[in-house]
Amino acid sequence: YVDISSSAVTVRAPIGNALTPKEIQIGILVRRCLRNRDIAETMGISEQDVKNRLRGIFDKVGVWSRVELAMHIVEHPERWRPRT
């Protein structure tokens, strides 16, 4: 997503970025209400890596918070199915 800003409004417009398998896994774990620390331990990555990847997920999906991300996952489950 790209921010298109004016003096009064910011709109996030899609640019077609697909989620990676790790981003899908992180999103699913966020949906399960896991904290960044717990996600990091579950995935064997650093907590900072989780934070960085969450920012990327937020940008790709067009959300601003973990709550919005969880709602997006509920509303669009087809986008969050792990790839085989």
Summary of the structure (lengths in Angstrom):
residues: 84
radius of gyration: 13.3
end to end distance: 25.5
largest distance: 44.2
contacts: 201
relative contact order: 0.18
helix: 57%
strand: 10%
